[in-house]
Structures are given as structure tokens and as C-alpha cells.
């Protein structure tokens, strides 16, 4: 059974930094995409950043230059380094694993990030 475990959320002041981690277990997939999505209260879930097995990345424009996604591909572990955080970054952050064959998506339980003074 595939499971995703996230960690690293918390409360931080504007301008501060946090690092999120997500570890996938229950799969030996070597070809996939992993990423981070977020959902603020009363809003739809949105893409933050994704990274493929080959290291290709994609970012939400408003986080580009502030957030960096990386992965330990051999172990299906990803990280999201978030710098210069803003109150608008406040949300529950979810980790996603997209498998290609067979096609399937798996989500983590989410971790709260709150940016407030």
C-alpha cells in the first residue's frame, strides 16, 4: 500500500523560512512525478511545485524564486524549501505522488503552514 508522510509545517513570521519533507513508501517506482499542492481555507487546492524523476521542475509563478523543490530520487523523497514566506502562503500543504504505470495518484495527509506575525 502506497503511503506518503509529510513533515515540516508550522508557524512562521512573514519573511521566514520552512522546509517541508515528504517520503513515499509502498512503491518501488523509479519513474514518477512528485509534488506539493496547497489549499487555503475556502479556496481550491492549487499546484505549488512538482518535480519528475529526471529532475524537471514546475512552479506556481507566485512562488518561483522563493520556493525550491528537490528530491532524493532513489528513495522517492521530496523536499520543499520555502523562503521569504508571505501570509498568502498560509495553507495546508499536500504531497502528491503521480505514478505513470499503472496511472495512479496518491496524496499525503497534509501539513499546516501558517505565516503570521
DALIN-V879796 format. One record per residue. N is the residue number from 1. RES is the residue in three letters. PSI is psi as a letter, one per 20 degrees, with the letter a starting at -180 (NA if undefined). OMEGA is omega in radians with two decimals (* if undefined). D_CENTER is the distance of its C-alpha to the mean C-alpha in Angstrom with 2 decimals. Layout:
N;RES;PSI;OMEGA;D_CENTER
N;RES;PSI;OMEGA;D_CENTER
This chain:
1;UNK;p;-3.13;20.30
2;UNK;p;3.08;16.64
3;UNK;q;3.07;14.50
4;UNK;p;3.14;10.91
5;UNK;o;-3.13;10.97
6;UNK;q;3.06;8.49
7;UNK;r;3.02;10.12
8;UNK;i;3.11;10.63
9;UNK;r;3.12;10.78
10;UNK;a;3.14;14.22
11;UNK;p;-3.14;16.75
12;UNK;q;3.10;17.26
13;UNK;q;3.07;19.88
14;UNK;p;-3.08;19.52
15;UNK;i;-3.13;19.24
16;UNK;a;-3.08;17.60
17;UNK;q;3.00;14.59
18;UNK;q;3.06;11.89
19;UNK;p;3.09;9.79
20;UNK;q;3.07;6.97
21;UNK;q;3.08;7.49
22;UNK;p;3.13;7.17
23;UNK;p;3.11;10.54
24;UNK;p;3.06;12.02
25;UNK;r;3.12;15.75
26;UNK;j;3.10;18.59
27;UNK;q;3.05;18.22
28;UNK;k;-3.13;19.71
29;UNK;p;3.08;18.20
30;UNK;i;-3.13;18.42
31;UNK;o;-3.09;17.62
32;UNK;r;2.99;14.39
33;UNK;p;3.02;11.25
34;UNK;q;-3.10;7.75
35;UNK;r;3.12;4.73
36;UNK;p;3.00;2.43
37;UNK;r;3.09;5.73
38;UNK;q;3.12;7.90
39;UNK;o;3.07;11.51
40;UNK;q;-3.11;14.17
41;UNK;p;3.11;17.47
42;UNK;j;-3.13;19.64
43;UNK;r;3.11;17.35
44;UNK;q;3.07;15.73
45;UNK;p;-3.09;12.11
46;UNK;q;3.11;10.90
47;UNK;p;3.02;8.73
48;UNK;g;-3.13;6.93
49;UNK;q;3.06;6.54
50;UNK;q;3.11;7.41
51;UNK;p;3.13;9.53
52;UNK;r;3.09;12.57
53;UNK;h;-3.12;14.69
54;UNK;j;3.07;16.91
55;UNK;j;3.08;14.46
56;UNK;p;-3.06;14.60
57;UNK;q;3.09;11.89
58;UNK;p;-3.08;11.59
59;UNK;q;2.90;10.68
60;UNK;p;-3.05;11.66
61;UNK;h;-3.04;15.01
62;UNK;i;3.11;14.92
63;UNK;i;-3.13;12.15
64;UNK;p;-3.10;13.66
65;UNK;i;3.09;15.51
66;UNK;h;-3.12;13.77
67;UNK;q;3.07;10.18
68;UNK;p;3.08;9.92
69;UNK;q;3.11;7.57
70;UNK;r;-3.13;9.66
71;UNK;q;2.94;10.55
72;UNK;n;-2.94;13.52
73;UNK;h;-3.06;14.54
74;UNK;h;-3.07;17.47
75;UNK;j;-3.11;15.66
76;UNK;l;3.07;12.52
77;UNK;p;3.11;10.40
78;UNK;r;3.14;7.41
79;UNK;q;3.01;6.85
80;UNK;o;3.07;5.84
81;UNK;p;-3.08;9.38
82;UNK;o;3.13;10.23
83;UNK;r;3.12;13.98
84;UNK;l;-3.09;16.61
85;UNK;q;-3.11;14.80
86;UNK;q;3.11;16.70
87;UNK;h;3.11;17.66
88;UNK;i;3.09;16.18
89;UNK;i;3.13;12.63
90;UNK;p;-3.10;13.56
91;UNK;r;2.91;11.71
92;UNK;p;-3.12;10.16
93;UNK;p;-3.11;6.37
94;UNK;p;3.06;5.85
95;UNK;q;-3.14;4.60
96;UNK;p;2.98;7.05
97;UNK;o;3.10;9.76
98;UNK;o;3.06;12.44
99;UNK;q;-3.07;15.73
100;UNK;h;-3.06;18.52
101;UNK;o;-0.21;21.60
102;UNK;q;-3.10;22.10
103;UNK;p;3.13;19.67
104;UNK;q;3.07;17.32
105;UNK;p;3.10;13.91
106;UNK;p;-3.10;12.48
107;UNK;q;2.99;10.21
108;UNK;r;-3.07;9.45
109;UNK;i;3.11;11.51
110;UNK;q;3.08;9.25
111;UNK;p;-3.05;9.58
112;UNK;p;2.99;11.64
113;UNK;p;-3.14;11.47
114;UNK;p;3.13;14.98
115;UNK;o;-3.05;16.49
116;UNK;q;3.07;20.22
117;UNK;NA;*;23.46
